Amino acid sequence: MRLSVVKGFLSLLFVLMFGGMVLSGGAALAQTPAAASTASDSARLAALEKQQADNATAIAAAQTAGDNGWMLVSAALVLMMSGPGLALFYGGLVRKKNILGTMMQTFAMMAVVTVLWALVTYSLAFGDGGAFIGGLHNAFLHGVGLMPDKDYAATIPLQTFMIYQLMFAIITPALITGAFAERMKFSAMLVFMILWAIFIYSPMAHMVWGKHGLLNATLGGKFPCLDFAGGTVVHVTSGVSALVTAIYLGKRVGYPKIPMPPHSVVLSFIGACLLWVGWFGFNAGSALGAGTLATSAFVATHFGAAAAALSWSAAEWIRQGKASALGAISGAVAGLVAITPAAGFVTPMSALWIGAIAGVFCYFMVVKVKAMFGYDDSLDAFGVHGAGGTLGALMTGIFATKGINPIFGLDKPTGLLEGNPHQLLNQFIGVSIAWSLSIVGTLVILFVVDKTIGLRVSEEDEREGLDLSQHGEEGYDWAH
C-alpha cells in the first residue's frame, strides 16, 4: 500500500515536471519568432536609414560637384571674354599703331584687378556691410574658404563664388578703355582703374548683389532691382564712365576730320565671336548652379544676341544700302549687353524682343547721337554698353516673369507685363543710382589723376602711337 502510494506520488511529480517543461518549452518556442522578428525589423530599419542618409549625402555631393564644375567653367568663359575676346575686339578697332597699347590695357586689368580683388575689393563688394558698401571682414580673403556661403550659393565653395565674381570685376573697367582708346597714358590708366574699381564698381556690386545691399532683390534690398548678370553693375557703370572719360579727355588729334577706321575688322570679328561664346558663362553662370535657371539664361542670351545682330544689320542696310561685318558684330554685342540683366527672368520670345529693340537702339546711339553731340567715344563703349545696359535694365522690369524665375514668390508677379508695374520703378531707381555714381565718381577720379600725374599722352606721343610711346614695341614689324 505504501509502495503504491509512493509510486503514485512519484508519477504525479514526474507528470508535473514534464508538463512544466513542455509548457515552458512551448512558450519559449512561441516567443522566439516574435523576438527574432522584432530584432530583424530593427536591423532592417537601421540599415534603411543608413542607406537613405548615404543616398542623400551622395546626391548632395553630386549636385555640389556638378554645380561647382559648371561654375569653374563659367569663370573661365568670362575670363575669356576679357582676354582674348575684348582685347581682340577692341584691338582690331583701333589704328595699327595702337593695337598693343589697347590690348595691353585689357590684359593689365586681368592682373591688377585680380590682386586688388584679393586684397580689398571682394570684401567691399560681397562682405557683410551696410546698404551701400561691404565691410573689410573678408579683406585679404579672410574667411573665404571652401565651404559654401548659403546667402550667395548653397552648393558651391565660397572660393568658387569669389573667383567667378572676380571675372566680372576684371572685364567691367576694361570696357571703359574703349572710350579713351589711343590717347590715355598707361600709368594714368592704371591709377584711374584701381580707384574706379574701389570707389565705383565695389559699391555698385554690393548694392545690387551683396548682402543687405540697397538694390538687392533677394537679400533684403529696399529697392529690389532685377539684375541677373550685370546690366547696372557692369554695363551701365562702365558705359556711363566711358562717356564721362571721353568728354573729359577730349577728342583724339584730328578727330573727326581725319578718318580713323579699324585697322583689322578680322581681329574684331574673332574677338566678337569669343565674346558671344564667353557670354554664356557670364549670363548662364550667374544662375550659380547647373540647373534649369542656367538653361533659361543660356537660351535667352543666345536669342538676344542673334536678334540684335539682325536688327542692327537691318537698320544699317536700310540706311546705307548694305550690311557690314562690323555692324553685325556690334549688333551682337549690343544684344548681349541688353539681355544680360534679363537673362534669368525672361522667356526666349521676350529675349528676341529685347535683342531686336537693343540692336536698333544702339545703332541709333552710335550713328546719330554721337555725331549729334560730337563726343569722341573711340570704340563706342557708351553707345553699346551704357545705352544698351540702360535699355536692358529697364526692359527687364517689363518682360520679367515668375514662370522663369519666381524671385518674389510663386504667387507674386515679377514684371510689368505680368502685373507688377512697381518693378519698372525699381529698375529706374537702380539705373539712376548707377548713372549718378558713375558720373560723379568718375569725374572726381579723373580730376585727381589728372592733377597728380596727368591723364593724356602728349600730342607727339599720340601721333607716334601708344605701342611705341607707352610700351616701346610695335604690334606689326613691317621691316622684317
Number of C-alpha atoms within 10 A of each C-alpha: 6 7 8 9 10 11 12 12 12 12 12 12 12 12 12 12 12 12 12 12 12 12 12 12 12 12 11 11 11 11 11 12 11 11 11 10 11 12 12 12 12 11 12 12 12 12 12 12 12 12 12 12 12 12 12 12 12 12 12 13 13 13 17 19 15 16 23 20 15 21 25 18 15 24 24 17 24 28 25 22 28 28 22 19 27 26 26 27 30 27 30 25 26 25 17 19 22 27 26 22 30 29 23 18 22 28 19 17 24 20 11 14 24 18 13 19 25 19 17 20 30 29 27 28 32 26 23 19 19 15 20 19 25 26 17 20 16 21 19 17 19 12 12 22 13 12 14 18 16 11 10 17 16 15 21 26 19 20 17 22 22 19 19 25 20 22 23 22 26 25 25 24 28 24 27 31 28 29 27 29 25 26 27 23 21 21 14 18 20 16 16 20 25 17 16 21 21 18 19 24 26 25 25 28 27 29 31 30 27 33 24 25 30 24 29 24 23 19 17 15 19 15 19 23 30 32 27 26 27 27 30 33 29 27 33 31 33 33 32 27 32 31 26 24 23 25 16 16 17 15 17 21 14 10 14 13 7 9 8 14 11 18 17 17 20 16 18 26 21 18 25 26 17 21 28 23 17 21 27 24 28 31 29 30 27 26 24 23 22 20 14 13 20 22 17 21 33 23 19 31 31 23 25 33 30 24 24 36 26 22 24 31 26 19 19 20 14 11 10 10 10 12 17 14 15 16 21 23 28 26 30 30 29 33 39 37 34 39 40 32 32 34 35 30 30 28 21 19 13 23 31 23 17 28 36 25 23 35 34 22 22 30 24 16 19 19 13 12 14 16 12 10 8 13 19 22 26 24 23 25 27 31 26 29 31 31 24 32 35 28 23 33 30 26 26 33 30 23 22 29 26 18 14 17 18 15 17 13 10 11 8 14 20 30 23 19 13 16 13 17 15 13 23 23 17 20 26 17 17 28 23 15 18 27 21 14 20 26 19 13 17 27 15 13 19 23 14 15 17 15 9 10 12 16 23 20 19 13 12 10 17 22 16 14 23 27 24 17 21 19 13 9 14 18 13 12 7 6 4 4
